[in-house]
Every structure is written in structure tokens, then in C-alpha cells.
């Protein structure tokens, strides 16, 4: 495939465009004074609604259907909360002369987040992988991440202004964990409605993220953070994000083959173990970091989000093509 053909296949999804526009508005037209307090309050409500919807979308039946493959699930969790953080710590140790310290903190924070749910499952389905196992692994990662990510942030990122103070614990419990648990407990009651109105739920879900992103980048603009981020810094973020994703894809694929997993299970480990959740990361950052630092901290996550979607879309199609070739070969052999 030549370069022009590759560029034609790489497209920004609408939500990514909305994120970039929101970022620009936050930087160019930041909210101040009373307007900042109003948007901050709306952001807090949006975070609660976001995690309520996350909980309501988790089907216990689907989770139990794939729960038996414990070796695969432990491998995904090890990739997400062990291998990724080790790489994040490596990047965060890069000298300040090479990588802006706030962005270095962003890479470490990125590495501590849970996996995505929707996109991991979607890419697994496209690649003809083990979808029930992907549902279980991605959901388990997200459930554990609500509590485990703040704990890891407190342990590893105190030098960057994040920690598990009583205030941050209260914020996590009230704004993230309580809505998440409430949504999941109500899933048998409202799960059908949520499933029938996926477009509306997605709009509310993504709208909440956009509001939090606006508040984060607006606060950073008021604090003068962006005057300290150069085009060279952005290029470094793109390069490091690409290297980080490539490293995790290689690690997960190598581990799958080393452990003797089937191709369908390799797909699960590759997609669930190499991806990070923007939907969880943005609200958690807002709860744990000083307002002026949130924008810089989530910038690597936003860049990584787009790169992981683009690369995994191409990779999923290649897995699907290989599965089709294998199926045809078995058909001929039979």
C-alpha cells in the first residue's frame, strides 16, 4: 500500500474533530469568574452522568459469559496496569529539556488508566476475535480502574501534584464511583432503555467529555500553561504516543503467542491490552489534578486516543483478512 492510499484510509472521526474544536475554544475563549464557576459545576454534573451511563451499560450476563477465560483476563490486566505503567514511568523520566514536565506527567497518567470498553469490543468484533472475552476483559478493566487508577496515581504521581488526599478520595467516591455503582445496580431496570437509545446516550456521554475537556483547557489557558507548550512539544507527544502504542501492541501480541492463545484470544489481548480510555481518563484527571494542570496532563491522552483508533482500525481489518484467508484454506482442505 503506497503512502497516498494509507492517508486516504486515515480519517478523523467526528468526535475527534469535536475534541479538537473544544480544545481550541478552551484555549482561545477560556471561561473566567462566574462563567468559570458555572461551567465547573456543569462539568461535575456531567462527570457523574458519564459514570452513571458507564455503569448502566455493563451487562452482567455478557460479563459472566466470558468470565471463564481467566488466563486471558489476567493477561489483559497485567498489560493495562503493569506493563503500561512501567513504560509510562520510563517516559516520565525523560529530562525536562526534552519533554515538558507537565506532558511527562500526562504520559504517566495515561499509562495508569483502564482500557476502553466500546472501541475495544468493536475492534475485536471487526477482527473476528473472542467478543464475549473482550466484553469481560474490557469491563473488568474499567470496573477496577475506577478505584485502581486513583490509587496508582496517588502512589506514583505525588511529585506531579496528584495524590490521594481526603478531598480527592471524596471526589472519587461521590463523583465517579457512586454514580458508576448506581448505574450498574439499575442496569436490569434501565439497561433496555439505554440499549434502545444508544444515539442519545452516546450524545450525552460524549457531550460530558467535551464539557470536561473545555473546562480543563480553559483553566490551563487562564493559568498560562499553553504559553509554555511549543510546537516541538506537540511533535514530541505525537512521536512518543506512537512509540508507546507500538510497544504495547508488540508486547501483547508476543505475550499471546508465548502463552499459546488462539488467534481469537490474541485479538482480545492486543486490543484490550493496548488501549486507554479517554472517557474515564478525562474525569479522573479533573478529580485528581490541580485545575491549572489538567489541560497539559490530558493532552497526551487525547493524542494517544486518536492514534490508537487509527492504528487499531487498520490492524482490525488485517486480522479480519487473515481470518478470512484461514477460513478459506480450511474450506479447501475439507
Protein Blocks (a to p, Z undefined) as FASTA:
>chain_A
ZZklmmmmpccdfklmmmmmmmmmmmmmccehjlmmmmmmmmmmmmmmmmmmmmmmpcfk
lmmmmmmmmmlmmmmmmmmmmmmmmmmmmmmmpcfklmcfklmmmmmmmmmpccdfklmm
mmmmmnopafklmmmmmmmmmmmmmmmmmmmmmmmmmmnopacdfklmmmmmmmmmmmmm
mmmmmmmmmmmmmmmmmmmmmmmmmmmmmmmmmmmmmmmmmnommmmpcfklmmmmmmmm
mmmmmmmmmmmmmmmmmnopafklmmmmmmmmmpccfklmmmmmmmmpcfklmmmmmmmm
mmmmmmmmmmmmmmmmmmmmmmmmmmmmmmmmZZ
